[in-house]
Amino acid sequence: MFCLLSNVFKNFVARKKPNESVNDWACRLVALVTQLKTDGSFEPSPARDMLCSKFWTGLGSSEVRMVSRYKFDGKNGFEELCKYVRSLDFEVRTENNRQ
């Protein structure tokens, strides 16, 4: 149980790493929430809300967060938010590579 709580805390304070893709960041969070749901620590509905919230707040780019805020606030679900943020992140990285 201590290991599970330690893992929860580590991921709760985690943020997307600068060299980590949005996909990898999302997968890391999904793995944690899946582990917690399996363990019975969280009910499915609050876990989904937590997943969206942590994914969005943990994004490294404030530019991506600012542009994607309406998707986050719209409560369209994790999959929709993730798809949109992946496309934004790609655009930002492509633009940064051009400069």
HUCORFEN-V267466 format. One record per backbone hydrogen bond with DSSP energy under -0.5 kcal/mol. CO is the residue of the C=O (numbers start at 1). NH is the residue of the N-H. Records with the same first field share a line. If there is no record, write none. Layout:
CO->NH / NH
This chain:
1->5
2->6
3->7
4->8
5->9
6->10
7->11
8->12
9->13
17->20
21->25
22->26
23->27
24->28
25->29
26->30
27->31
28->32
29->33
30->34
31->35
32->36
33->37
34->38
35->39
36->40 / 41 / 42
43->47
44->48
45->49
46->50
47->51
48->52
49->53
50->54
51->55
52->56
53->57
54->58
56->59
58->16
60->62
61->65
62->66
63->67
64->68
65->69
66->69
68->71 / 72
69->73
70->74
71->76
72->75
77->81
78->82
79->83
80->84
81->85
82->86
83->87
84->88
85->89
86->90
87->91
88->92
89->93
90->94
91->95
92->96
93->97
94->98
95->99
